[in-house]
Amino acid sequence: MEGPTKLSPPKVITWWIAVIIGVVGVLGQLLSIPVIAPYAFWLVAIGFVLLAVATAVQGL
């Protein structure tokens, strides 16, 4: 069996990109921005997945 997965903090730019994508998704839902609203859930999900992958992959 393999040992525990080693996690590393994401780079600052990756963190900011993920946060911005998530915030745009939340704002798109709360403010009912017509262009963004249909994709609001997916924007938040992509931001979360980006943070999770960046934590699991060193140097991202």
Secondary structure, DSSP 8 states (H G I E B T S, - for coil): -----------HHHHHHHHHHHHHHHHHHHTT-TTTGGGHHHHHHHHHHHHHHHHHSTT-
